[in-house]
């Protein structure tokens, strides 16, 4: 298990851990497509990003 420090919250996480929650997956989509920080953001922060996008952005998931 390799550990990486999240660039947003500084907590350690395993970037190879599978994402299972829809908000985490949405956050990873944004990390890959818009922010360019895939693999550098922990699942908790990805979920927060994804949740906000699902609530407030209509352009992300057409």
Buried (B, 14 or more C-beta within 10 A) or exposed (E): EEEBEBEBEEEEBEBEEEBEEEBBBBBBBBBEEEEEBBEBBBBBBBBBBBBBBBEEEEEBEE
